[in-house]
Amino acid sequence: MLRKRTILRTELSKRFSNALVVVTFVLVGIPLAITAQRRETSIGIAMSICIAFTYFIFVVLTDTMKGKANFHPEILIWLPNVVYLTLGSVLFYRLAKR
């Protein structure tokens, strides 16, 4: 019973977390787009792919924990968003200081 409840809470958290992905990627992408020069478009594309790939690797890793209640996967599923929102905030802060 506890496992089933944990899986359901994790699925609910994952749906809300996935809705926040758009904001997260925008917050990371805008500072990167502003600082990129015209000749650095291939580097920008590679960075975008790496950022998206690592984000979804984080999501898959946290999603595999959904059956283990002692890891609190309903909270752990928010970890990728927190990490990338922090990264985006730092990038915006550094951009504002320039």
N, CA, C and O atoms as a Tinker XYZ file with bonds, in Angstrom:
   392  protein
     1  N      0.823000   -1.199000    0.000000    73     2
     2  CA     0.000000    0.000000    0.000000    64     1     3
     3  C      0.866000    1.261000    0.000000    63     2     4     5
     4  O      0.580000    2.209000   -0.733000    81     3
     5  N      1.911000    1.277000    0.811000    73     3     6
     6  CA     2.792000    2.442000    0.872000    64     5     7
     7  C      3.496000    2.664000   -0.462000    63     6     8     9
     8  O      3.670000    3.798000   -0.906000    81     7
     9  N      3.900000    1.559000   -1.095000    73     7    10
    10  CA     4.592000    1.665000   -2.378000    64     9    11
    11  C      3.672000    2.250000   -3.445000    63    10    12    13
    12  O      4.090000    3.101000   -4.230000    81    11
    13  N      2.435000    1.800000   -3.474000    73    11    14
    14  CA     1.479000    2.297000   -4.470000    64    13    15
    15  C      1.200000    3.784000   -4.245000    63    14    16    17
    16  O      1.102000    4.551000   -5.203000    81    15
    17  N      1.072000    4.186000   -2.985000    73    15    18
    18  CA     0.842000    5.592000   -2.668000    64    17    19
    19  C      2.038000    6.445000   -3.064000    63    18    20    21
    20  O      1.874000    7.556000   -3.568000    81    19
    21  N      3.244000    5.926000   -2.836000    73    19    22
    22  CA     4.455000    6.647000   -3.217000    64    21    23
    23  C      4.544000    6.806000   -4.727000    63    22    24    25
    24  O      4.927000    7.867000   -5.220000    81    23
    25  N      4.197000    5.770000   -5.454000    73    23    26
    26  CA     4.214000    5.840000   -6.917000    64    25    27
    27  C      3.219000    6.876000   -7.423000    63    26    28    29
    28  O      3.526000    7.632000   -8.344000    81    27
    29  N      2.037000    6.916000   -6.832000    73    27    30
    30  CA     1.024000    7.893000   -7.261000    64    29    31
    31  C      1.449000    9.325000   -6.938000    63    30    32    33
    32  O      1.271000   10.223000   -7.761000    81    31
    33  N      2.014000    9.545000   -5.739000    73    31    34
    34  CA     2.493000   10.885000   -5.389000    64    33    35
    35  C      3.640000   11.312000   -6.286000    63    34    36    37
    36  O      3.739000   12.478000   -6.669000    81    35
    37  N      4.510000   10.362000   -6.620000    73    35    38
    38  CA     5.633000   10.671000   -7.506000    64    37    39
    39  C      5.134000   11.036000   -8.894000    63    38    40    41
    40  O      5.650000   11.965000   -9.515000    81    39
    41  N      4.144000   10.321000   -9.381000    73    39    42
    42  CA     3.588000   10.623000  -10.710000    64    41    43
    43  C      2.941000   12.003000  -10.724000    63    42    44    45
    44  O      3.083000   12.738000  -11.702000    81    43
    45  N      2.242000   12.361000   -9.671000    73    43    46
    46  CA     1.639000   13.686000   -9.579000    64    45    47
    47  C      2.717000   14.768000   -9.544000    63    46    48    49
    48  O      2.610000   15.779000  -10.238000    81    47
    49  N      3.744000   14.555000   -8.744000    73    47    50
    50  CA     4.840000   15.518000   -8.677000    64    49    51
    51  C      5.560000   15.628000  -10.010000    63    50    52    53
    52  O      5.981000   16.716000  -10.403000    81    51
    53  N      5.704000   14.505000  -10.708000    73    51    54
    54  CA     6.380000   14.519000  -12.000000    64    53    55
    55  C      5.594000   15.338000  -13.016000    63    54    56    57
    56  O      6.186000   16.038000  -13.838000    81    55
    57  N      4.299000   15.260000  -12.970000    73    55    58
    58  CA     3.484000   16.032000  -13.918000    64    57    59
    59  C      3.617000   17.529000  -13.679000    63    58    60    61
    60  O      3.725000   18.302000  -14.631000    81    59
    61  N      3.611000   17.944000  -12.418000    73    59    62
    62  CA     3.818000   19.358000  -12.118000    64    61    63
    63  C      5.247000   19.782000  -12.433000    63    62    64    65
    64  O      5.478000   20.885000  -12.928000    81    63
    65  N      6.190000   18.916000  -12.149000    73    63    66
    66  CA     7.588000   19.206000  -12.443000    64    65    67
    67  C      7.814000   19.352000  -13.941000    63    66    68    69
    68  O      8.556000   20.234000  -14.374000    81    67
    69  N      7.183000   18.497000  -14.731000    73    67    70
    70  CA     7.318000   18.595000  -16.188000    64    69    71
    71  C      6.718000   19.885000  -16.726000    63    70    72    73
    72  O      7.175000   20.397000  -17.748000    81    71
    73  N      5.709000   20.416000  -16.059000    73    71    74
    74  CA     5.127000   21.685000  -16.487000    64    73    75
    75  C      6.098000   22.839000  -16.249000    63    74    76    77
    76  O      6.040000   23.851000  -16.949000    81    75
    77  N      6.973000   22.698000  -15.282000    73    75    78
    78  CA     7.945000   23.742000  -14.961000    64    77    79
    79  C      9.183000   23.674000  -15.851000    63    78    80    81
    80  O     10.009000   24.587000  -15.818000    81    79
    81  N      9.330000   22.626000  -16.637000    73    79    82
    82  CA    10.500000   22.450000  -17.494000    64    81    83
    83  C     10.648000   23.609000  -18.466000    63    82    84    85
    84  O     11.765000   24.054000  -18.729000    81    83
    85  N      9.555000   24.098000  -18.998000    73    83    86
    86  CA     9.604000   25.186000  -19.965000    64    85    87
    87  C     10.228000   26.431000  -19.341000    63    86    88    89
    88  O     11.097000   27.064000  -19.940000    81    87
    89  N      9.787000   26.774000  -18.147000    73    87    90
    90  CA    10.331000   27.938000  -17.449000    64    89    91
    91  C     11.808000   27.715000  -17.140000    63    90    92    93
    92  O     12.618000   28.633000  -17.267000    81    91
    93  N     12.150000   26.516000  -16.742000    73    91    94
    94  CA    13.535000   26.191000  -16.409000    64    93    95
    95  C     14.441000   26.362000  -17.616000    63    94    96    97
    96  O     15.497000   26.984000  -17.512000    81    95
    97  N     14.044000   25.822000  -18.752000    73    95    98
    98  CA    14.878000   25.935000  -19.947000    64    97    99
    99  C     14.956000   27.373000  -20.448000    63    98   100   101
   100  O     15.996000   27.789000  -20.960000    81    99
   101  N     13.890000   28.129000  -20.311000    73    99   102
   102  CA    13.926000   29.539000  -20.705000    64   101   103
   103  C     14.893000   30.300000  -19.810000    63   102   104   105
   104  O     15.674000   31.122000  -20.291000    81   103
   105  N     14.842000   30.032000  -18.524000    73   103   106
   106  CA    15.716000   30.726000  -17.589000    64   105   107
   107  C     17.182000   30.406000  -17.843000    63   106   108   109
   108  O     18.042000   31.261000  -17.631000    81   107
   109  N     17.478000   29.209000  -18.286000    73   107   110
   110  CA    18.861000   28.849000  -18.618000    64   109   111
   111  C     19.215000   29.340000  -20.021000    63   110   112   113
   112  O     20.340000   29.780000  -20.254000    81   111
   113  N     18.282000   29.271000  -20.940000    73   111   114
   114  CA    18.576000   29.569000  -22.339000    64   113   115
   115  C     18.753000   31.039000  -22.663000    63   114   116   117
   116  O     19.577000   31.375000  -23.514000    81   115
   117  N     18.019000   31.921000  -22.024000    73   115   118
   118  CA    18.110000   33.345000  -22.344000    64   117   119
   119  C     19.505000   33.906000  -22.097000    63   118   120   121
   120  O     20.044000   34.561000  -22.990000    81   119
   121  N     20.124000   33.686000  -20.928000    73   119   122
   122  CA    21.480000   34.220000  -20.751000    64   121   123
   123  C     22.490000   33.618000  -21.724000    63   122   124   125
   124  O     23.413000   34.301000  -22.168000    81   123
   125  N     22.315000   32.341000  -22.052000    73   123   126
   126  CA    23.227000   31.727000  -23.007000    64   125   127
   127  C     23.038000   32.318000  -24.400000    63   126   128   129
   128  O     24.011000   32.505000  -25.130000    81   127
   129  N     21.805000   32.612000  -24.770000    73   127   130
   130  CA    21.533000   33.188000  -26.090000    64   129   131
   131  C     22.035000   34.624000  -26.193000    63   130   132   133
   132  O     22.509000   35.046000  -27.248000    81   131
   133  N     21.932000   35.361000  -25.115000    73   131   134
   134  CA    22.373000   36.759000  -25.137000    64   133   135
   135  C     23.887000   36.851000  -25.242000    63   134   136   137
   136  O     24.404000   37.717000  -25.948000    81   135
   137  N     24.599000   35.981000  -24.560000    73   135   138
   138  CA    26.060000   36.061000  -24.555000    64   137   139
   139  C     26.701000   35.418000  -25.772000    63   138   140   141
   140  O     27.880000   35.658000  -26.034000    81   139
   141  N     25.973000   34.617000  -26.515000    73   139   142
   142  CA    26.548000   33.941000  -27.687000    64   141   143
   143  C     26.718000   34.927000  -28.841000    63   142   144   145
   144  O     25.845000   35.755000  -29.102000    81   143
   145  N     27.841000   34.823000  -29.516000    73   143   146
   146  CA    28.105000   35.637000  -30.703000    64   145   147
   147  C     27.567000   34.914000  -31.933000    63   146   148   149
   148  O     27.199000   33.742000  -31.854000    81   147
   149  N     27.521000   35.579000  -33.023000    73   147   150
   150  CA    26.979000   35.001000  -34.248000    64   149   151
   151  C     27.800000   33.806000  -34.721000    63   150   152   153
   152  O     27.232000   32.836000  -35.223000    81   151
   153  N     29.107000   33.852000  -34.575000    73   151   154
   154  CA    29.953000   32.758000  -35.056000    64   153   155
   155  C     29.963000   31.562000  -34.112000    63   154   156   157
   156  O     30.561000   30.534000  -34.430000    81   155
   157  N     29.312000   31.676000  -32.962000    73   155   158
   158  CA    29.293000   30.601000  -31.974000    64   157   159
   159  C     27.984000   29.815000  -32.001000    63   158   160   161
   160  O     27.616000   29.223000  -30.987000    81   159
   161  N     27.280000   29.789000  -33.111000    73   159   162
   162  CA    25.986000   29.114000  -33.142000    64   161   163
   163  C     26.127000   27.609000  -32.977000    63   162   164   165
   164  O     25.282000   26.981000  -32.340000    81   163
   165  N     27.172000   27.023000  -33.533000    73   163   166
   166  CA    27.334000   25.574000  -33.375000    64   165   167
   167  C     27.654000   25.215000  -31.928000    63   166   168   169
   168  O     27.236000   24.164000  -31.443000    81   167
   169  N     28.381000   26.067000  -31.247000    73   167   170
   170  CA    28.667000   25.843000  -29.826000    64   169   171
   171  C     27.376000   25.985000  -29.021000    63   170   172   173
   172  O     27.143000   25.222000  -28.083000    81   171
   173  N     26.544000   26.949000  -29.380000    73   171   174
   174  CA    25.263000   27.137000  -28.700000    64   173   175
   175  C     24.341000   25.954000  -28.878000    63   174   176   177
   176  O     23.658000   25.542000  -27.940000    81   175
   177  N     24.319000   25.407000  -30.077000    73   175   178
   178  CA    23.488000   24.228000  -30.325000    64   177   179
   179  C     23.992000   23.046000  -29.517000    63   178   180   181
   180  O     23.202000   22.308000  -28.929000    81   179
   181  N     25.311000   22.864000  -29.486000    73   179   182
   182  CA    25.888000   21.758000  -28.708000    64   181   183
   183  C     25.606000   21.926000  -27.217000    63   182   184   185
   184  O     25.301000   20.952000  -26.529000    81   183
   185  N     25.707000   23.154000  -26.718000    73   183   186
   186  CA    25.414000   23.400000  -25.303000    64   185   187
   187  C     23.942000   23.135000  -24.999000    63   186   188   189
   188  O     23.613000   22.580000  -23.951000    81   187
   189  N     23.069000   23.525000  -25.904000    73   187   190
   190  CA    21.633000   23.286000  -25.706000    64   189   191
   191  C     21.326000   21.805000  -25.650000    63   190   192   193
   192  O     20.549000   21.358000  -24.806000    81   191
   193  N     21.930000   21.042000  -26.545000    73   191   194
   194  CA    21.717000   19.597000  -26.540000    64   193   195
   195  C     22.259000   18.975000  -25.261000    63   194   196   197
   196  O     21.620000   18.100000  -24.676000    81   195
   197  N     23.430000   19.419000  -24.826000    73   195   198
   198  CA    24.006000   18.884000  -23.578000    64   197   199
   199  C     23.135000   19.222000  -22.369000    63   198   200   201
   200  O     22.922000   18.375000  -21.501000    81   199
   201  N     22.639000   20.440000  -22.310000    73   199   202
   202  CA    21.786000   20.845000  -21.193000    64   201   203
   203  C     20.501000   20.027000  -21.169000    63   202   204   205
   204  O     20.100000   19.527000  -20.118000    81   203
   205  N     19.856000   19.890000  -22.320000    73   203   206
   206  CA    18.621000   19.114000  -22.384000    64   205   207
   207  C     18.874000   17.644000  -22.068000    63   206   208   209
   208  O     18.090000   17.017000  -21.355000    81   207
   209  N     19.956000   17.096000  -22.590000    73   207   210
   210  CA    20.275000   15.688000  -22.359000    64   209   211
   211  C     20.544000   15.420000  -20.884000    63   210   212   213
   212  O     20.026000   14.454000  -20.324000    81   211
   213  N     21.356000   16.274000  -20.248000    73   211   214
   214  CA    21.644000   16.056000  -18.822000    64   213   215
   215  C     20.396000   16.249000  -17.970000    63   214   216   217
   216  O     20.216000   15.550000  -16.973000    81   215
   217  N     19.527000   17.192000  -18.352000    73   215   218
   218  CA    18.290000   17.379000  -17.614000    64   217   219
   219  C     17.445000   16.107000  -17.661000    63   218   220   221
   220  O     16.959000   15.641000  -16.631000    81   219
   221  N     17.275000   15.557000  -18.840000    73   219   222
   222  CA    16.418000   14.383000  -18.965000    64   221   223
   223  C     17.071000   13.132000  -18.382000    63   222   224   225
   224  O     16.366000   12.209000  -17.975000    81   223
   225  N     18.388000   13.081000  -18.335000    73   223   226
   226  CA    19.065000   11.988000  -17.612000    64   225   227
   227  C     18.744000   12.091000  -16.124000    63   226   228   229
   228  O     18.460000   11.085000  -15.473000    81   227
   229  N     18.791000   13.325000  -15.581000    73   227   230
   230  CA    18.400000   13.546000  -14.185000    64   229   231
   231  C     16.972000   13.079000  -13.942000    63   230   232   233
   232  O     16.691000   12.424000  -12.938000    81   231
   233  N     16.071000   13.414000  -14.859000    73   231   234
   234  CA    14.669000   13.044000  -14.701000    64   233   235
   235  C     14.507000   11.526000  -14.717000    63   234   236   237
   236  O     13.768000   10.972000  -13.903000    81   235
   237  N     15.182000   10.863000  -15.625000    73   235   238
   238  CA    15.082000    9.398000  -15.708000    64   237   239
   239  C     15.638000    8.759000  -14.445000    63   238   240   241
   240  O     15.056000    7.809000  -13.922000    81   239
   241  N     16.761000    9.271000  -13.952000    73   239   242
   242  CA    17.345000    8.702000  -12.734000    64   241   243
   243  C     16.434000    8.888000  -11.527000    63   242   244   245
   244  O     16.277000    7.972000  -10.720000    81   243
   245  N     15.841000   10.051000  -11.401000    73   243   246
   246  CA    14.944000   10.265000  -10.262000    64   245   247
   247  C     13.638000    9.491000  -10.434000    63   246   248   249
   248  O     13.024000    9.081000   -9.449000    81   247
   249  N     13.213000    9.292000  -11.680000    73   247   250
   250  CA    11.986000    8.542000  -11.927000    64   249   251
   251  C     12.152000    7.059000  -11.604000    63   250   252   253
   252  O     11.175000    6.388000  -11.272000    81   251
   253  N     13.371000    6.542000  -11.698000    73   251   254
   254  CA    13.590000    5.131000  -11.369000    64   253   255
   255  C     13.454000    4.867000   -9.872000    63   254   256   257
   256  O     13.323000    3.716000   -9.456000    81   255
   257  N     13.483000    5.902000   -9.075000    73   255   258
   258  CA    13.364000    5.760000   -7.624000    64   257   259
   259  C     11.912000    5.773000   -7.147000    63   258   260   261
   260  O     11.668000    5.721000   -5.942000    81   259
   261  N     10.944000    5.839000   -8.062000    73   259   262
   262  CA     9.560000    6.044000   -7.646000    64   261   263
   263  C      8.968000    4.911000   -6.819000    63   262   264   265
   264  O      7.983000    5.133000   -6.115000    81   263
   265  N      9.518000    3.730000   -6.874000    73   263   266
   266  CA     9.008000    2.629000   -6.071000    64   265   267
   267  C      9.655000    2.517000   -4.700000    63   266   268   269
   268  O      9.271000    1.659000   -3.905000    81   267
   269  N     10.628000    3.367000   -4.413000    73   267   270
   270  CA    11.368000    3.294000   -3.144000    64   269   271
   271  C     10.964000    4.460000   -2.247000    63   270   272   273
   272  O     11.450000    5.579000   -2.409000    81   271
   273  N     10.085000    4.191000   -1.317000    73   271   274
   274  CA     9.522000    5.249000   -0.466000    64   273   275
   275  C     10.564000    5.887000    0.439000    63   274   276   277
   276  O     10.416000    7.053000    0.803000    81   275
   277  N     11.612000    5.166000    0.814000    73   275   278
   278  CA    12.603000    5.735000    1.734000    64   277   279
   279  C     13.465000    6.813000    1.080000    63   278   280   281
   280  O     14.131000    7.568000    1.789000    81   279
   281  N     13.474000    6.907000   -0.256000    73   279   282
   282  CA    14.213000    7.962000   -0.948000    64   281   283
   283  C     13.370000    9.213000   -1.177000    63   282   284   285
   284  O     13.887000   10.222000   -1.657000    81   283
   285  N     12.090000    9.164000   -0.845000    73   283   286
   286  CA    11.132000   10.266000   -1.063000    64   285   287
   287  C     11.174000   10.741000   -2.513000    63   286   288   289
   288  O     11.538000   11.886000   -2.779000    81   287
   289  N     10.806000    9.872000   -3.447000    73   287   290
   290  CA    10.896000   10.237000   -4.864000    64   289   291
   291  C      9.963000   11.377000   -5.271000    63   290   292   293
   292  O     10.215000   12.056000   -6.267000    81   291
   293  N      8.889000   11.591000   -4.512000    73   291   294
   294  CA     7.996000   12.696000   -4.844000    64   293   295
   295  C      8.678000   14.047000   -4.641000    63   294   296   297
   296  O      8.275000   15.042000   -5.244000    81   295
   297  N      9.694000   14.086000   -3.809000    73   295   298
   298  CA    10.501000   15.293000   -3.623000    64   297   299
   299  C     11.718000   15.251000   -4.551000    63   298   300   301
   300  O     12.114000   16.276000   -5.107000    81   299
   301  N     12.298000   14.087000   -4.712000    73   299   302
   302  CA    13.496000   13.916000   -5.535000    64   301   303
   303  C     13.240000   14.248000   -7.002000    63   302   304   305
   304  O     14.164000   14.645000   -7.713000    81   303
   305  N     12.008000   14.093000   -7.463000    73   303   306
   306  CA    11.682000   14.375000   -8.861000    64   305   307
   307  C     11.829000   15.866000   -9.178000    63   306   308   309
   308  O     11.952000   16.244000  -10.343000    81   307
   309  N     11.817000   16.711000   -8.144000    73   307   310
   310  CA    12.001000   18.148000   -8.332000    64   309   311
   311  C     13.468000   18.553000   -8.405000    63   310   312   313
   312  O     13.771000   19.698000   -8.738000    81   311
   313  N     14.370000   17.651000   -8.105000    73   311   314
   314  CA    15.803000   17.968000   -8.083000    64   313   315
   315  C     16.321000   18.537000   -9.402000    63   314   316   317
   316  O     17.029000   19.543000   -9.367000    81   315
   317  N     16.015000   17.960000  -10.556000    73   315   318
   318  CA    16.516000   18.558000  -11.812000    64   317   319
   319  C     16.047000   19.994000  -12.014000    63   318   320   321
   320  O     16.816000   20.838000  -12.476000    81   319
   321  N     14.793000   20.277000  -11.671000    73   319   322
   322  CA    14.307000   21.650000  -11.808000    64   321   323
   323  C     15.036000   22.595000  -10.877000    63   322   324   325
   324  O     15.389000   23.706000  -11.273000    81   323
   325  N     15.265000   22.173000   -9.658000    73   323   326
   326  CA    15.963000   23.020000   -8.694000    64   325   327
   327  C     17.392000   23.296000   -9.167000    63   326   328   329
   328  O     17.868000   24.429000   -9.093000    81   327
   329  N     18.069000   22.259000   -9.649000    73   327   330
   330  CA    19.456000   22.427000  -10.115000    64   329   331
   331  C     19.504000   23.391000  -11.296000    63   330   332   333
   332  O     20.331000   24.303000  -11.316000    81   331
   333  N     18.631000   23.202000  -12.273000    73   331   334
   334  CA    18.678000   24.049000  -13.458000    64   333   335
   335  C     18.096000   25.436000  -13.222000    63   334   336   337
   336  O     18.523000   26.389000  -13.875000    81   335
   337  N     17.143000   25.581000  -12.319000    73   335   338
   338  CA    16.681000   26.922000  -11.953000    64   337   339
   339  C     17.783000   27.698000  -11.240000    63   338   340   341
   340  O     17.931000   28.904000  -11.437000    81   339
   341  N     18.552000   27.001000  -10.416000    73   339   342
   342  CA    19.694000   27.638000   -9.766000    64   341   343
   343  C     20.736000   28.053000  -10.791000    63   342   344   345
   344  O     21.269000   29.162000  -10.728000    81   343
   345  N     21.028000   27.165000  -11.735000    73   343   346
   346  CA    21.972000   27.479000  -12.801000    64   345   347
   347  C     21.491000   28.687000  -13.605000    63   346   348   349
   348  O     22.281000   29.587000  -13.893000    81   347
   349  N     20.224000   28.720000  -13.965000    73   347   350
   350  CA    19.675000   29.847000  -14.708000    64   349   351
   351  C     19.733000   31.144000  -13.916000    63   350   352   353
   352  O     20.013000   32.203000  -14.477000    81   351
   353  N     19.473000   31.069000  -12.630000    73   351   354
   354  CA    19.547000   32.264000  -11.788000    64   353   355
   355  C     20.968000   32.793000  -11.707000    63   354   356   357
   356  O     21.188000   34.003000  -11.764000    81   355
   357  N     21.925000   31.900000  -11.577000    73   355   358
   358  CA    23.340000   32.309000  -11.535000    64   357   359
   359  C     23.741000   32.939000  -12.870000    63   358   360   361
   360  O     24.429000   33.960000  -12.895000    81   359
   361  N     23.315000   32.338000  -13.966000    73   359   362
   362  CA    23.634000   32.901000  -15.288000    64   361   363
   363  C     23.007000   34.279000  -15.468000    63   362   364   365
   364  O     23.652000   35.181000  -16.004000    81   363
   365  N     21.768000   34.459000  -15.031000    73   363   366
   366  CA    21.126000   35.772000  -15.115000    64   365   367
   367  C     21.850000   36.785000  -14.232000    63   366   368   369
   368  O     22.031000   37.936000  -14.629000    81   367
   369  N     22.257000   36.371000  -13.058000    73   367   370
   370  CA    22.973000   37.272000  -12.146000    64   369   371
   371  C     24.298000   37.717000  -12.765000    63   370   372   373
   372  O     24.644000   38.897000  -12.723000    81   371
   373  N     25.033000   36.768000  -13.337000    73   371   374
   374  CA    26.308000   37.101000  -13.976000    64   373   375
   375  C     26.098000   37.989000  -15.195000    63   374   376   377
   376  O     26.917000   38.866000  -15.468000    81   375
   377  N     25.012000   37.774000  -15.930000    73   375   378
   378  CA    24.705000   38.597000  -17.087000    64   377   379
   379  C     24.351000   40.017000  -16.649000    63   378   380   381
   380  O     24.737000   40.978000  -17.315000    81   379
   381  N     23.641000   40.159000  -15.567000    73   379   382
   382  CA    23.250000   41.487000  -15.071000    64   381   383
   383  C     24.457000   42.277000  -14.556000    63   382   384   385
   384  O     24.470000   43.506000  -14.621000    81   383
   385  N     25.455000   41.578000  -14.051000    73   383   386
   386  CA    26.638000   42.261000  -13.542000    64   385   387
   387  C     27.548000   42.768000  -14.662000    63   386   388   389
   388  O     28.365000   43.663000  -14.444000    81   387
   389  N     27.405000   42.188000  -15.877000    73   387   390
   390  CA    28.269000   42.620000  -16.989000    64   389   391
   391  C     27.916000   43.948000  -17.513000    63   390   392
   392  O     28.556000   44.434000  -18.445000    81   391
